[in-house]
Amino acid sequence: MVRRIRHFVSLLEFEKPIVYVDEGYSSHIASERLAHLAREDKARAHKDGRIDSLAACEILSRYIAHHAKSTR
């Protein structure tokens, strides 16, 4: 997977640094955050993109946490 990502990045015409963040288990963590919902509401959350939004928040949190450590 890393090879495919690096190949994709090499195709970009982007002049700024690219930061790689591990997104492993981010969807699982997002689903756990909605564990209190009824089954129908969980299905709706998957369908309407809330799970993806929460997963993106998790990935961004990881980036911020890593960036904060590296700039100290």
C-alpha positions in Angstrom: 0.0 0.0 0.0 2.8 2.4 0.8 4.3 1.9 -2.6 1.0 2.8 -4.3 0.6 5.9 -2.1 4.1 7.1 -2.9 3.5 6.5 -6.6 0.3 8.5 -6.5 2.1 11.4 -4.7 4.9 11.3 -7.3 2.2 12.1 -9.9 1.1 15.3 -8.1 2.3 18.7 -9.1 2.5 20.0 -5.6 5.3 22.2 -4.4 4.7 21.9 -0.6 5.9 19.2 1.8 3.6 16.2 1.9 3.0 14.6 5.3 2.0 11.0 5.7 -0.4 10.1 8.5 -1.3 6.6 9.5 -5.1 6.3 9.1 -5.2 2.8 10.5 -8.3 2.0 12.6 -9.7 5.6 12.1 -13.0 4.3 10.8 -13.2 1.8 13.6 -12.6 4.5 16.2 -15.2 6.7 14.5 -17.7 3.8 14.7 -17.0 3.3 18.4 -17.8 7.0 18.9 -21.3 6.3 17.6 -21.7 3.1 19.5 -24.5 4.6 21.6 -26.7 5.0 18.5 -29.5 2.6 17.6 -28.7 0.2 14.7 -30.8 2.2 12.2 -29.0 5.4 13.2 -25.6 3.7 12.8 -26.5 2.6 9.3 -27.6 6.1 8.5 -24.3 7.5 9.9 -22.4 5.2 7.5 -24.6 6.2 4.6 -24.6 9.9 5.1 -20.9 10.2 5.6 -20.7 10.9 9.4 -18.4 7.9 9.9 -16.0 9.2 7.3 -16.2 12.7 8.8 -15.3 11.4 12.2 -12.6 9.2 10.8 -11.1 12.3 9.1 -11.2 14.1 12.4 -9.3 11.2 14.0 -6.7 11.4 11.2 -6.4 15.2 11.6 -6.0 14.8 15.4 -3.2 12.3 14.9 -1.5 14.8 12.5 -1.8 17.7 15.0 -0.5 15.5 17.9 2.5 14.4 15.9 3.2 17.9 14.6 2.9 19.4 18.1 5.5 16.9 19.3 7.9 17.5 16.5 7.9 21.3 16.8 8.7 21.4 20.5 
